[in-house]
Amino acid sequence: MAFRGRKWLLLVGRQNTFAKAWRGRRGGLSLRWKRCCHWSAGKSLDPEVRAFLEENTEVTSSGHLTPEIRLRLLTPRCRFWREKPDLWPYGDPFWAIYWPGGQALSRYILDNPCIVKGRSVLDLGSGCGATAIAAVMSGASQVLANDIDPIAGMAMILNCELNHLNPFPITIKNIINSEAGNWDLIVLGDMFYDEQLADSLHRWLRKCIRIQQTEVLIGDPGRHQFLSHSIRTQLHKVIEYSLPEYTRQENNGLTSSIVWSYQPSSSLENC
């Protein structure tokens, strides 16, 4: 089980490289939804990429907190669970793992649709798109998914199809450090895995709250980089979920995941 074992640890370790990409791709996103550079309904996928993703992922809704949502993920029955990660031709498939922070956010939204109903929602670092899908299912008026990996964007379209949803807009630009967009709610899961990226997120989210009064919800299972960051003192615990056994095994024994509300103090908002 190469992917589950040593190769899996290699993939997770490469998040530092992914974090550098988030830090490096800056700006350029318009504040108006319809002017975003994105995929949307009617956008066709490259047939070769579609075929590769369909062949090398498994459609599943089990082992996670949201059995209502079907997703294409890497599982032990997939070829690349055993193959060397370097053989995956499209860059590390972080989107193909349903990370525990995203699971908690998605579960919370599905259980509390009033959180998103009639509101505009940005799903930052969307990955497989589960939280954006949960927002659509729960009645959000507008959903924008953001992930800098273009293959993640394609996978999100496939996942929308699986759940009988029209694809929502997907931007693959790095919007961290850009102007604060006019979203009612920003959701982000499992993004605090690198100190510099965490610093950038802290500053940008604080700006969005100060300028646009945006609400921010963060999903994280309690990684060290998250709990040790200064943002932790500005968070209010909303709810904690016990993770299913399969997700615990995928994440080195993490047992729970938490949804946090980011509420910076007035003194920090002026920084």
Disulfide bonds with the S-S distance in Angstrom:
none
